Amino acid sequence: MNYLVAVLPDRIQAEAVYVALEKEGIEATILGRGYKSADEFGLIDPNEQAKKQVQLMAFWLVPFGFFGGVTFNLLTGLETFPWAGQVGNAIIGGLLGAGAGAMGSVFAGGGVGLVLGSGDALPYRNRLNAGKYLVVVQGSESLTRQATSLLRQFKPENLQGYADTTIG
């Protein structure tokens, strides 16, 4: 399945594109105020996905880091803080290991993308929030090629094609 996404500045132009595509027998979807939202269409929010992944990773990495820190401290016999004693040093080592696990969950779970932003879904969501409209065509490569030539006549702000590479 291929996707073609056109960004249009206003509702009138989006409807004109939709009608022109419909006349050619090409099905399209309009996203924007008064039409489908990004969530209804299935345009994932990368920030939401990153948060879920970070939480899932933290669920496993924080306890693993704690027990790893305790084990490391007990095996090496380090007394970093002499005032804490052997048990206190093991607990401190565990807390430091849990902290390392939390940092690992942010880096491995996609928190960097959460902080820096990633993917194409976020710019499209930002354009929708700015009052723009998206016209999305889904179909075969030949269908999206036909739609591309038609859409170029309307001079969209942006025209981007995607190929679904998931196996399913």
N, C-alpha and C positions, 0 to 999 in steps of 0.2 A: 504494500500500500504506500502510495506517495502522497505527500501533502504539499499544497501551495498556499502560502499565506501572503495576503496583500494588506498593507496598512493604508487606510484612506482617511482624509482629514475630517469628513463630516458624513452625516447620515444620508444626505441626498445623493452624494457620490457613491456611497456603499450600496444604496438601493438600486442605483443605475447599473452598477457592476453586476449586482445580483440578477436583475432583469435580463441583462445582456447574456449572462451565463445561462440563465434558464431558457432563453430563446434558442441557444445552441444545444440544449439538452444536457447541460452540465449542472449537476447538483452542487450547491454551495451552502455554506452556513455563515451567517453574519454574527459577529460578536461585538457587543458594545451596549450602550444605554438603550433600553427598550427591546433588546434582543438577548441572545444567550450570553451568560456571563462566562468568564474564564473557567470557573469551577464547574459550571454546568457542561461546558464543552469537554472538560477533562484536561485542561491546561494546568499541569501541576504547579503548585507553588514551591519553588526550590527551597525557600527558607523553611517551610513546614516539613518538607522531606528531610532536610538536614537536621532539624531539631529532633525528629523521630529517630534518625539513625544515631545521633549523638547519645540520646537517652538509652537506646538499645545497647550500644557499645559500653556505656558507663555501667549499665546493669551488670555486665560481666567483668569489665576491666577494673573497676574500683575494688570489689572484694578480692579479686585475684591479685591486684597490686598490694592490698593490705597484707594478705597472707604471704605473698612473696617478700615483702619488706620485713615481716616478722621472721620468716624463715632465714633470710639472708643475715639478719642481725644475730640470730641465735647460732647459725653455723659459723659465722666469722668471729663471734664474741666481741664485736666492736663495743667500746664504751665511749660513745661520742659525748654523752652528758654524764659524767661520773656521779653527779648528785641524784640522777634518776634510778640508779641501780640497774641490774640485769633486766628485770621485768619492765621497768620504765623505758629503757633503751629499746627493748623489743617493740613496745607499743608505739614509741616515736618512729621507729623504723617502719612499722606497719602503716602509720598515718602518712609518712612520706611516700611509701609505696602506693597508698590509695590516691594520694595527690598525683603521682605519676600516672596512675591508671586513668584518672579523670582527664589529665592533659592528653593522654593517648586517645581517649574516646573522642575528644574534640578534633584532634588531627586526623585520626583514622576514620571517624564517623562522618566527616564532611563538614565539620564546623568551620574549616578554612573557607569553604564555599559560602557558608552562612555569613561569615564576616566580610569576605571580599566580593561575593556575588558571583554567580556562574550560570551558564546555560542561556538559552534563548527565551525561555518561558518568562523570565523576569522582565526583560525589555518589552515584551508584548503586553504583559500585565501593566507595566508602567504607561504604555501608550493608551491602553484602555482606560486607565485611571485619569489620563490627561484629556479624555473625551474623544479620542480617535476611535475608528471602527476597523475591525479586521474582517476580511472575507476569506474563508478557508475552503479550499477545494480538496476533496479526498478522492483518490482513484488511482487508476493505472498510470504508468509513465506517459503513455500517449495522450491520455485525458488531461493530465496536468500540463503537458506541452501545448496542447490545444488551448487550454485555459490561460496559459502564460501569454501567448500571442494576443489573445483577446484582452487580457488585463492590462497589457502594456499600452494599449490605446487610451486608457483612462489615466495614465501617468500617476500611479500610486506612489506614496512617499517611500515605500519599501515593498519589494516583491522577493520572497524567499521560498525556495523549494526544499523539501526534505524527503528523504527516503526512509521508511520504517525498516530498520535493520534487525528488529527482534525476530527471533525464530518462533513461530507459533502456529 
